[in-house]
Amino acid sequence: ESIIRKNTEMIPLSASSGSLALEMFEVHMFKTKKYHTPELIIMDVLLPSEESFELAKKLSKADNTKEIPVLFIVSSADIGNKKRIYQEGGKDYIEKPFVEEEVLTRIDSHLRYKALKDELTLKNTLLADNEKLLKRRSREIKGLHELATLLRGEESVDGIIQDIAKRIIPEHLQYPDRVFCEIEIDKKTYSNFTNVYSTNNFSFIAPVKINGVERGHLKVGYERGDETYLSVYEKRMIEIYAHEVALFLQNHELSGREKWMKETVEMTLEAYQDGILLVSKEGNIFRYNRKFLEIWGINEEVMKKEGPKKMMSVMKSKLENPVVYDDIFKTFMADEKGFTLELVFKTGKVFEVKGDFLPYSREERAYVWNFKEMTSYIQLKDECDKSKERIAQMENMLRTKMN
């Protein structure tokens, strides 16, 4: 304790027996929060009231202490206990009589090791969150494309609305087998459920407004009717579906099929968070959203004047490897193949671009490019890999010392 206080900024807490140490953890750290949970535990192999290895086992089973490194104090001549320390889950030992420099070096090594592991745990959590977000985005664009396919269908208006209620909405929610939904338009009801469900127990309701007038609702719920089952992402998707249904009905009532199809695609693109570009195999641009212009730093007014060739030229000039851009047209689009590639910008940003065909009107087909920023995701993944490598090196050093 004297060595630690004299040479570091750390504050050591001490207990004179194993039972007092347990009480300090359970009462003062976990319940009353009087003290912070420690970064390192050091205990003598020989304790007055409780065998040290039993105490170490109890600490290793508690959720709050199982990740804390345990170092034992042992006599330099005590060979038997030195071997047992590693068998019982100890990370290292400090020999008596103490050598100040050695004590500080061992403490510092294990604190660094724990900090690395904590950092890796945090990064892995962030990485997992990123992966969940990417999966949600994939579900989102899949749902929007399927919705666009339904809205282009040749069946009746009633059939299209019924299909949306039955297939699209439940499929893109958290528990599709337990989701029930209903679309009510002009007092007509379209739903995906039978009488076994309660039609009054909806978790979320989005209005369907046509020309500013509310003409119905899109309602979604779970068997338990608990609104917490619906995530923010899912509520947003329901609102987009309601908007698209309204737009479909509005355009179907006002004009021919061509107009509402193009407007539906345009509104869908603007609602989407990622950059979207609709382009022909020849490079003719049909449509793009605001996010696309933001990603590429393109001035919309200038591009409208100078045309699609200028836009394509600007895009190509911003890439670290412009050949990748040419390959999209030559290798994939020429053969009408889907693709997923990484585009590295000269600024260091990385975007994933996915491409696929989407009918844009009765006569035209557009290649849809979907741009998703992956910079932070890739950086985080690289940092995780480096942390894993450093931890593996430290574990190898510890194993070598044990042997």
Secondary structure, DSSP 4 states (H G I P E B T S, - for coil): -HHHHHHSS------SSHHHHHHIIIIIIIIS--SPPPS-EEEESS-SSS-HHHHHHHHHHSTTTTTS-EEEEEETT-HHHHHHHHHTT--EEEEESP-HHHHHHHHHHHHHHHHHHHHHHHHHHHHHHHHHHHHHHHHHHHHHHHHHHHHT-SS-HHHHHHHIIIIIHHHTSS-GGGEEEEEEETTEEEES--TTS-TT--SEEEEEEETTEEEEEEEEEETT--GGGS-HHHHHHHHHHHHHHHHHHHHHHHS-HHHHHHHHHHHHHHH-SSEEEEE-TTS-EEEE-HHHHHHHT--HHHHHHH-HHHHHHHHHHTBS-HHHHHHIIIIIGGGT--EEEEEEBTTS-EEEEEEEEEE-SSS-EEEEEEEEE-HHHHHHHHHHHHHHHHHHHHHHHHHHHH-
